[in-house]
Amino acid sequence: MKIGVLGAGVMGGGIAQVCASHGYEVVCHDISADALAKGRDVAISGRYGIERGVERAKLTREQADAAIARMTFSAEFDDLASAELVIEAVPERLDVKIRVFRDLDRACPPSTILASNTSGLPIAALAAATDRPDRVIGWHWASPAPVMRMAEIITTVETSDATTEAVCEIASACGKNPVVVRDQPMAWGFVANRVYFAMVAEARRVVDEGVATHEQVDQLMMDCFNWPAGPFGMVRGAGSGWS
Ligand SMILES: NC(=O)c1ccc[n+]([C@@H]2O[C@H](COP(=O)([O-])OP(=O)(O)OC[C@H]3O[C@@H](n4cnc5c(N)ncnc54)[C@H](O)[C@@H]3O)[C@@H](O)[C@H]2O)c1
């Protein structure tokens, strides 16, 4: 099975790496040649890349070479047309995402599933830009994609059961833990980000009130809940891809 990834940035490169490492042929497209080169480089040699997997004995040399051979980073949008599933990871702007969903709908066969890695934009708005709303779904990954198990699968009222089942199956095959939740067009964010941002907002209030410093809030949350990073550390890490 072939998976297309649209966007080779922080998320797209990692998503391409995960899919290729779990046996899928992957074509990743970006409008920026620099992003394509960097995305490929990070997927192979980055902190969480395929070569690190070999160093840490998570992958054999043969498995790593096979995964690298399954990944193509392409400047041609039309190369996505041969994919059975396309995962969109372009910037978090509704106008940009609607435009690429229109383009994908025109370029891909009607059977292709179109998934968005949006952090919180309404999936229904993306589905409405296509003639295949039953085959449009959210697949929200967490950063860094090769490490985090989250697969927040977002369905609209029009997403078909077959689409949801197919995407959950692929997410599981990629080592992720799919959890299906409902699209909510009136609110930004689905579940993970709504709860996360409520926590970050409270952490900022605590600092603004002079109760504690950023560092103290982070330290307390790590010590209290055994988190790997506190709320401010998480914001910094997510913005940089934890590089
Ligand atoms: N960074 C995170 O922690 C994180 C986590 C989960 C979800 N997301 C979501 O993933 C999506 C991508 O985020 P990111 O952090 O990878 O962004 P990014 O800026 O690192 O990458 C976006 C890439 O999309 C490319 N692009 C822009 N327009 C394009 C087009 N029309 N066609 C093809 N490529 C195009 C850009 O050149 C860039 O390389 C966003 O919706 C974001 O909200 C991000």
The ligand as a Tripos MOL2 file, in Angstrom:
@<TRIPOS>MOLECULE
LIG
   44    48     1     0     0
SMALL
NO_CHARGES

@<TRIPOS>ATOM
      1 N1          4.5290   20.7780   15.1520 N.am      1 LIG1
      2 C1          3.7400   20.0760   15.9640 C.2       1 LIG1
      3 O1          4.0690   19.8120   17.1230 O.2       1 LIG1
      4 C2          2.4220   19.5500   15.4760 C.ar      1 LIG1
      5 C3          1.8060   18.4890   16.1660 C.ar      1 LIG1
      6 C4          0.6130   17.9540   15.6850 C.ar      1 LIG1
      7 C5          0.0250   18.5030   14.5590 C.ar      1 LIG1
      8 N2          0.6270   19.5520   13.9120 N.ar      1 LIG1
      9 C6         -0.0220   20.0660   12.7060 C.3       1 LIG1
     10 O2          0.6540   19.5350   11.5760 O.3       1 LIG1
     11 C7          0.5620   20.4590   10.4950 C.3       1 LIG1
     12 C8          1.9650   20.7910   10.0050 C.3       1 LIG1
     13 O3          2.6880   21.3440   11.0760 O.3       1 LIG1
     14 P1          4.2860   21.3880   11.0580 P.3       1 LIG1
     15 O4          4.6970   21.7540   12.4390 O.co2     1 LIG1
     16 O5          4.8420   20.1540   10.4200 O.co2     1 LIG1
     17 O6          4.5330   22.6350   10.0880 O.3       1 LIG1
     18 P2          5.8410   23.0040    9.2700 P.3       1 LIG1
     19 O7          5.7520   24.4660    9.0050 O.co2     1 LIG1
     20 O8          7.0550   22.4580    9.9270 O.co2     1 LIG1
     21 O9          5.6590   22.2170    7.8860 O.3       1 LIG1
     22 C9          4.6780   22.5470    6.9430 C.3       1 LIG1
     23 C10         5.2380   22.2340    5.5610 C.3       1 LIG1
     24 O10         4.1990   22.3970    4.6090 O.3       1 LIG1
     25 C11         4.7810   22.9340    3.4250 C.3       1 LIG1
     26 N3          3.7330   23.5020    2.6150 N.ar      1 LIG1
     27 C12         3.1070   24.7080    2.7350 C.ar      1 LIG1
     28 N4          2.1540   24.8310    1.7830 N.ar      1 LIG1
     29 C13         2.1790   23.6810    1.0550 C.ar      1 LIG1
     30 C14         1.4350   23.2100   -0.0640 C.ar      1 LIG1
     31 N5          0.4720   23.9460   -0.6130 N.pl3     1 LIG1
     32 N6          1.7270   21.9850   -0.5520 N.ar      1 LIG1
     33 C15         2.7080   21.2280   -0.0070 C.ar      1 LIG1
     34 N7          3.4500   21.6270    1.0560 N.ar      1 LIG1
     35 C16         3.1790   22.8360    1.5830 C.ar      1 LIG1
     36 C17         5.8230   23.9210    3.9240 C.3       1 LIG1
     37 O11         6.7970   24.1680    2.9190 O.3       1 LIG1
     38 C18         6.3770   23.1920    5.1460 C.3       1 LIG1
     39 O12         7.5250   22.4310    4.8160 O.3       1 LIG1
     40 C19        -0.1990   21.6800   11.0340 C.3       1 LIG1
     41 O13        -1.5490   21.5490   10.7190 O.3       1 LIG1
     42 C20         0.0250   21.5690   12.5330 C.3       1 LIG1
     43 O14        -1.0000   22.2120   13.2740 O.3       1 LIG1
     44 C21         1.8200   20.0790   14.3320 C.ar      1 LIG1
@<TRIPOS>BOND
     1     1     2 1
     2     2     3 2
     3     2     4 1
     4     4     5 ar
     5     4    44 ar
     6     5     6 ar
     7     6     7 ar
     8     7     8 ar
     9     8     9 1
    10     8    44 ar
    11     9    10 1
    12     9    42 1
    13    10    11 1
    14    11    12 1
    15    11    40 1
    16    12    13 1
    17    13    14 1
    18    14    15 2
    19    14    16 1
    20    14    17 1
    21    17    18 1
    22    18    19 2
    23    18    20 1
    24    18    21 1
    25    21    22 1
    26    22    23 1
    27    23    24 1
    28    23    38 1
    29    24    25 1
    30    25    26 1
    31    25    36 1
    32    26    27 ar
    33    26    35 ar
    34    27    28 ar
    35    28    29 ar
    36    29    30 ar
    37    29    35 ar
    38    30    31 1
    39    30    32 ar
    40    32    33 ar
    41    33    34 ar
    42    34    35 ar
    43    36    37 1
    44    36    38 1
    45    38    39 1
    46    40    41 1
    47    40    42 1
    48    42    43 1
@<TRIPOS>SUBSTRUCTURE
     1 LIG1         1 GROUP 0 **** ****
